[in-house]
């Protein structure tokens, strides 16, 4: 890239960063209950004006719930966009909230289930999906008295990215780029840690994904979390989220595997996807339907 283009991009990124910080200053002093008043306007913008990925969402719902009526799927789609707007506002507000406040709103009901493993100096893996407010899962470190590590996908504007990481890393949690997850497991193999992984993404770049039946479709899945669990023999738990009320989530940790090194290939992944599917079926509006989850088809596997 020519020097003048690099300089222009840097200036654009800096301007976007300063504008973002000004917006956060406004949000910091605005109660969440007032921010929710913006949600209908955001919904109108996304759903009616921008029509943000509506075709993708509609297709996903048709294939996932073929027995539902068109009216039922339409209701889920509208509910999803409204939920997405609420979560967006919650997540942005979360960057300005004290960690104790977020921990009250994203509360783990049974953290004691991990204690027997910590007493034996065994690290654990907590997996979850893009369900309800996954952004607040960084408060995992507030509920667990051991070093917590979470993987994230960096955004292109490194000024904003670095600032958000700083905001998110106040809850006894170390955030690492997702491509460094394996390296982090090796680095911390002699420590007692809790690794938080969101594991329902499309497995981009995976040459040999594991296939499961998920929401009535053959679905390619990430193998990384399972492979790391098997390699290090770290117990795996699923974080099941339940919205208690608007902006308040109860999290229940469900055991998936106590001895991953003894499991068959695909066993942990299938259990995780099954548990996530159960949560989605109970509350389909709460999953991230805009994600191109089924981009990879079995006959197009690279």
N, C-alpha and C positions, 0 to 999 in steps of 0.2 A: 504494500500500500504506500503511495507517495506520501512524503512528509506532510504536505499541506492537508491531505485527507486525514492523516493520523491526528494532527493538531485539531482539525475541525471536530473529529469524533470525540477527542478528549474534552473539548469545550462543551459539546452537547451533553456528554455524560456528567460533567460538573454542574451544568445548569439544571439538568434533571435531578441530580442529587440535592441541590439547594432547594429546588421547588418541592421535592419530596420531604425534606426536613421541615420546611415551612408548613406543609400540610400536616405533618405529624405533630407540630406544636399546637395547631388548632385542635387536632383530635385528642391530644393529651388532656386538654382542659374541658373536653366535652364528655359528659357521662355516656356510658354505653347505651343506656335507655334512650337518650336523645339521638345517638348515632343511628339507632334502628329506624328512626323516622326517615332517614335517607334511603332505606332499603327499597321502598316502592319505586322511587325515582330511578335507582340503579337497575331494578328489575325491568322497568319500561325501556331503559336504554339498551340493556342486554338482549331482552327477549323480542321486543318489537322493532327497535330502531336498528341496532347492529345485527340482530338475528344471529347472535354468537353461537356458531356450531349447532344450530338447530337441526340440520339434516343429519348430522352425526348422532346426536342424542336420540332423534326419532328412530333411526335405524337400529341403534343399540337396544332401545326399548322394545321394538317390534321383535327382534331376535331373542331377547332375554325373556320376554313375557308373551309368547305367541298365543296363549289361551286367554289373555286379557282382551277386553273390548277396546276399540279405538278411544272411547271416552275415558276409560280407566288409564290407558297409557298417556293420554293428553293431560290428565290430572296429575300423573306422576311427573311428567315433563315440566309442567308449570310449577309444581311444588319443588322440583329440583332447582330451577332457576331462582326461585324465591329463597330457598335455603342457601344457594351459592352466594347470593347477595348478602345474606345475614352473616355467613361465615367470613366473607371478605372483609366486612366491617369489623367483625370480632377479631380477626387476625391482625388487621392494621392497628386496632386499638390495643391489642396485646403487646405491641412493640413499646408502648408507653406505660404499661401496667407494672406495678410491683410484682415480683415473682410469686409472692405469697397470695396475691389476688388471683393470678392465673391458676395457681395450684388449687385454690378453692373451687374454681370453675371447671377445672379438668382434674377431677379427684379420683385416685385409685382406691377402690374399696378394700382390696385385700393385698396390700404390699407385703404382708407377713408371709405370704406363700413363697416368697423368694428367700426368706431368712435362712432356712435349713441349708440352702446351697451356699449362701455367703459364709455361713459358719464353717463350711468345709472348704472355703476359699475357692469356690467354683464360680466363674462368671456365668451370666445368663444372657439370653437373647430374647427381646420382646418384639414381636412382629405385629404389624397392623396394616390397614389399608387406607386409601383416601376416602375415609368415611367420617361423616360429621366434621368436627373441627380437628383435623389432623395436625394443623399448624401448632396448636397448643400442646401437642404431645412432647414438646421440649420441656414441659414441667415435670417430666419423668424424673429428672434429677432432684426435684424438690421432695419427692416421696421416697426416694431410695438413698440411704446413707452411704453410698459407695460411688465411685467414679462412674459417670454415665457418658456414653458416647452415642451420638446420633449422626446419621448420614443425611446429607442434603444435596440438592441439585443447584449449583451456583447459577446466578443470573448474570447476564452479559455486562451490565454496568457494574464494574468492580467497586466503585465508590459506594453505591447503594448496597451492593452485596456485602462488603466489609462492615458497613454500618449495621445492617440487619443481623449479621452474625454476632456482632458485639451485643446487640440488644437481646438476642436469643440465648446467649451463652451465660446468662446470669443465674441460671437455675441448677448449678452444679452439673452442667452438661457441656461436654466438648463436642462441637460440631465439625464434621469433616466432610469434604467433597465426596460424593458417592463413589467416584472412581478410586478413592484411597481407602475404601472400606477394608479390603483384604490386608493392606499394609498396616492398618490400625489394629486389626486382630493380632497380627504378629508382634507389633510394637508393645501391646499391652497384655501379652500372653502370661506374664508373671504377676499381673495385678488381678484383683477381684473387681470386675466391672459389670455394668449392665449396658448392653448394646441395643439401641432402639432402631429398628429398620422398618421402613414402609416398603412392602414387598408385592404390591399388586400392579406394578407398572408393566407396560409393554416391554418385552425383553429385547430392546434394540441391540443389534450387533451380535446376538447370540446365534451361533451356528447350529447348536443342537439343544433347543429348549425342551423342557418337560411339558407334555401335553396333558391337560386335565379337562374333564367336563365341568364347565363353570357357567351358570346361568344359561343352560340349554345349548351351549356352544363349545366346540373344541377350542381350547384356549391355551396359547403358549405362555409359559410362566418363567419367571426368573429362577435360576438354579442357585444363584450365589448364596442367599441366606441359608439354604439347606446344606450346601457344600461346606460352608464355614462352620455350621453347627456340627456336622459330622467330623470334620477335620480336627476341631478343638474339643469336641464332645461337651459343648455347652448346652445345658437344658434350654428348651424353647417354650415360650409362652405367647399366647395370642391376647392382644389387648382389645377386648370387646367394649365398644362404646354405646352408651345409652343416654339420650338427651333427657335429663331430669326436668328441665325447664329451659326457656330460651337463654342461651349463653351459659348453661350449666350442664356438665357432662359427668356421668358416673362411669368409671372404667373398671372392668372386672378382668383380672388376669386368669386365663384358662390354660392349663398345661397342655402342651402338644407332644413333647417328648422329653423324657428324663435322661435317656441315654442315646443321643442321636447317632453315635458311632455304631450302634447296633441295629439301626433302622435300614430298611431297603431303600434303594434310590427312588425318589419321588414321594416317599411316604410322608415326610414332614410337609412338603409343599402341598400335597393333596389335602392333608388335615387342615392346614392353614386356609386354603382356598375354600374348603367346605365350611369352616367356621365363619369366614367373611361372607360367603354366600347366604348363610342363615341370617346374618345381620342385615344384609341388603334386602332380602325377601321380606323381612319384618318392617323395614323402613326404606323402601327403594329411593325415595326422594333424597336420601342423605349420602348417596355414593356419587363420585365424580364421573358423571356420564359423558362429559365433554372430552375426556381422554380417549385417544384412538387406541382403545384396549385390544381390539381384534384386527389391527392392521396386518398382523402376520397370520397368514393362513397356512395350513399344513402343506399344501401343494406348492407354496411359494417360499418355504423355509430356505434361507440361504445356505 
